[in-house]
Amino acid sequence: MLSLIIPCYNEGVKLIKNIDLIKNYLTENNIIDYEIIVVNDGSKDNTLKILKEIIKENCDIKLVSYEKNQGKGHAVKKGIEKSIGDFIIFMDADLSTNLSAINNVLEEMNNYDVIIGSRRHKSSVLVKPQNFTRRFIGNTCSLLTNLIIPLKISDTQCGFKAFNGNFAREMIKKQQLNGFAFDVEYLYMTKLNKKTILEIPIVWENDEDSKVSVVKSSIIFFKDLFRIRKNKLIYKEI
């Protein structure tokens, strides 16, 4: 079974269209054994109201919701806790990563513990790249991440990742971070526990409506990298 986890914060309008796109894709590709878990990370707009309306018409969608915004890492963790799938994919609500990546994951998931989308893969197609500032900060984050944490991964922050379900549900028990560095934390735990990782090419389109404050998030991200390195012993023996 496949569990699709979609963390969201103030994404109500996009979800109306994107949930349909996801379900249609799964149907067209004969993926029938699945669950969709949408996690409302304390949205301040009408996201929760819209999600409740969507769920009325879609019994295969689970909703996790809480009032206070906790961060993407917390939202993904809550989604994984509710999952029952053999494989787990989490992806951004804006569908920046083309849904074709789902089939790419399912083709390889029995061979790897973790599969991650990479915008820096030589075969990836960037339909609409980020602006210069975001690209520069992203490249800097990637460089510093691999200097501070020995991952040797080209793109730790792509919002599309897949995990063996049992490993993911054990892994989050040791999760320490709620912010955007949680991706690095997951990948570090994967490496420390000698699990296999595959980076796959994706078709990716930048979402210009992104609500992420790049400068503020980057400062927190860098601080969290050192927290991750400090927590090395906690992450072992999952």
Legacy VTK file of the C-alpha trace (Angstrom):
# vtk DataFile Version 3.0
C-alpha trace
ASCII
DATASET POLYDATA
POINTS 238 float
0.000 0.000 0.000
1.118 3.540 -0.776
0.677 6.404 1.684
0.814 9.897 0.165
1.401 12.639 2.719
0.712 16.267 1.838
1.705 18.869 4.454
0.008 22.204 3.879
-0.070 25.713 5.287
-2.488 28.249 3.790
-2.887 26.170 0.624
-6.677 25.866 0.517
-7.317 27.119 -3.017
-4.548 24.986 -4.553
-5.750 21.865 -2.776
-9.132 21.932 -4.504
-7.457 21.387 -7.865
-4.391 19.449 -6.765
-6.189 16.731 -4.805
-8.168 15.970 -7.960
-4.966 15.912 -10.016
-3.389 13.441 -7.619
-6.412 11.127 -7.545
-6.769 11.227 -11.318
-3.084 10.392 -11.744
-3.335 7.420 -9.392
-6.421 6.126 -11.196
-4.948 6.572 -14.677
-1.833 4.665 -13.623
-3.784 1.834 -11.981
-2.496 2.653 -8.504
-5.519 1.515 -6.507
-4.085 0.569 -3.119
-3.350 3.946 -1.558
-4.275 6.479 1.084
-3.876 10.257 0.982
-3.076 12.007 4.254
-3.365 15.792 4.245
-1.843 17.570 7.246
-3.116 21.073 7.945
-0.221 22.761 9.766
-2.223 25.437 11.605
-3.329 27.314 8.479
-4.722 30.797 9.078
-6.825 30.966 5.908
-9.729 28.765 4.810
-7.601 25.649 4.254
-9.262 23.609 7.000
-12.756 24.474 5.796
-11.866 23.495 2.231
-10.255 20.240 3.356
-13.364 19.254 5.294
-15.446 19.795 2.163
-13.004 17.730 0.086
-13.099 14.864 2.576
-16.900 14.709 2.456
-16.574 13.557 -1.146
-13.388 11.484 -0.753
-13.481 8.764 1.886
-9.919 7.678 1.038
-8.450 10.955 2.304
-7.374 11.307 5.934
-7.147 14.725 7.565
-4.717 15.633 10.325
-5.172 19.180 11.623
-4.093 21.312 14.568
-4.494 24.996 15.393
-0.923 26.237 15.912
1.551 26.302 13.030
4.385 23.925 13.985
6.518 23.718 10.845
6.748 21.409 7.864
8.839 18.827 9.696
6.175 18.478 12.371
3.443 18.179 9.746
5.252 15.401 7.883
5.893 13.582 11.156
2.194 13.689 12.048
1.323 12.366 8.622
3.765 9.473 8.937
2.330 8.622 12.364
-1.112 8.174 10.783
0.167 6.208 7.777
-0.256 2.466 7.253
1.438 2.115 3.865
4.310 -0.171 2.944
5.733 2.858 1.130
5.387 6.510 2.094
5.751 9.499 -0.197
5.531 13.050 1.052
5.253 15.917 -1.395
4.401 19.604 -1.427
0.795 20.729 -1.788
1.711 22.967 -4.751
2.852 19.902 -6.756
6.096 21.575 -7.783
7.376 18.077 -8.505
5.497 16.501 -11.393
3.389 13.519 -10.367
5.281 11.276 -12.789
7.823 10.902 -9.964
5.336 8.641 -8.168
5.683 5.916 -10.792
9.460 6.331 -10.771
9.411 5.676 -7.034
7.160 2.635 -7.261
9.464 1.089 -9.870
12.455 1.297 -7.519
10.991 1.203 -4.010
11.617 -2.512 -3.502
15.304 -1.924 -4.225
15.935 1.077 -1.942
14.920 2.209 1.534
14.671 5.873 0.573
14.157 7.569 -2.789
14.406 11.335 -3.169
13.688 13.716 -5.996
16.658 15.816 -7.055
16.481 19.059 -8.984
20.234 18.772 -9.515
20.107 15.368 -11.175
21.557 15.588 -14.686
18.315 14.225 -16.163
15.937 16.499 -14.247
13.835 19.031 -16.159
13.293 22.424 -14.524
10.239 23.798 -16.306
10.304 27.007 -14.297
13.492 27.507 -12.234
13.648 29.591 -9.073
14.833 33.183 -9.244
18.535 33.966 -8.785
18.272 34.733 -5.054
16.525 31.473 -4.211
18.902 29.480 -6.425
21.926 31.092 -4.777
20.643 30.453 -1.258
19.636 26.911 -2.225
23.071 26.130 -3.640
24.729 27.616 -0.562
22.486 25.542 1.724
23.383 22.403 -0.203
27.104 23.124 -0.025
27.065 23.876 3.708
24.820 20.914 4.451
27.273 18.476 2.907
30.182 20.174 4.680
28.520 19.986 8.099
26.656 16.691 7.639
28.429 13.998 5.555
25.529 13.080 3.277
26.989 13.463 -0.241
23.515 14.216 -1.590
23.040 16.828 -4.300
19.586 18.091 -3.299
18.458 17.528 0.283
15.607 20.039 0.145
13.449 18.899 -2.753
9.921 18.465 -1.395
9.427 14.995 -2.886
10.726 12.025 -0.886
9.767 8.378 -0.442
10.532 6.027 2.439
10.033 2.416 3.363
6.968 2.687 5.590
8.231 0.656 8.538
11.562 2.467 8.587
9.859 5.886 8.414
7.532 5.117 11.310
10.486 4.045 13.456
12.634 6.963 12.275
10.210 9.690 13.369
10.365 8.440 16.953
13.839 9.993 17.057
12.984 13.126 15.082
14.092 16.295 16.867
13.311 19.067 14.371
10.093 20.691 13.163
11.546 23.136 10.619
12.880 22.804 7.083
16.060 21.007 8.146
13.972 17.933 8.960
14.812 16.608 5.461
18.489 16.584 6.383
17.657 14.965 9.711
15.762 12.153 7.941
18.569 11.599 5.458
21.215 11.616 8.185
19.271 8.999 10.138
19.032 6.965 6.944
22.806 7.132 6.400
23.698 6.385 10.023
21.505 3.302 9.978
23.102 2.114 6.731
19.915 2.314 4.674
20.065 2.789 0.923
19.212 6.074 -0.821
18.502 6.718 -4.485
18.297 10.175 -6.048
15.966 10.277 -9.050
15.439 12.903 -11.763
12.208 14.891 -11.655
10.238 17.371 -13.681
10.010 20.439 -11.464
8.275 23.798 -11.657
8.900 26.601 -9.195
5.895 27.872 -7.256
6.109 31.653 -7.302
3.464 31.869 -4.561
5.722 30.137 -2.050
5.124 31.456 1.464
8.577 30.584 2.741
10.679 33.484 4.038
14.020 32.568 2.479
16.352 34.608 4.715
14.660 33.767 8.020
14.282 30.093 7.125
17.934 29.883 6.024
19.204 31.202 9.366
17.126 28.649 11.283
18.203 25.960 8.822
21.918 26.574 9.423
21.449 26.488 13.198
19.547 23.224 12.908
22.350 21.613 10.900
24.582 21.813 13.964
21.781 20.409 16.122
21.562 17.472 13.745
25.295 16.825 13.913
25.176 17.039 17.706
22.352 14.469 17.830
24.319 11.788 15.988
24.105 9.239 18.811
20.347 9.743 19.166
19.776 8.886 15.508
21.624 5.573 15.539
20.107 2.109 15.945
16.635 2.655 14.539
LINES 1 239
238 0 1 2 3 4 5 6 7 8 9 10 11 12 13 14 15 16 17 18 19 20 21 22 23 24 25 26 27 28 29 30 31 32 33 34 35 36 37 38 39 40 41 42 43 44 45 46 47 48 49 50 51 52 53 54 55 56 57 58 59 60 61 62 63 64 65 66 67 68 69 70 71 72 73 74 75 76 77 78 79 80 81 82 83 84 85 86 87 88 89 90 91 92 93 94 95 96 97 98 99 100 101 102 103 104 105 106 107 108 109 110 111 112 113 114 115 116 117 118 119 120 121 122 123 124 125 126 127 128 129 130 131 132 133 134 135 136 137 138 139 140 141 142 143 144 145 146 147 148 149 150 151 152 153 154 155 156 157 158 159 160 161 162 163 164 165 166 167 168 169 170 171 172 173 174 175 176 177 178 179 180 181 182 183 184 185 186 187 188 189 190 191 192 193 194 195 196 197 198 199 200 201 202 203 204 205 206 207 208 209 210 211 212 213 214 215 216 217 218 219 220 221 222 223 224 225 226 227 228 229 230 231 232 233 234 235 236 237
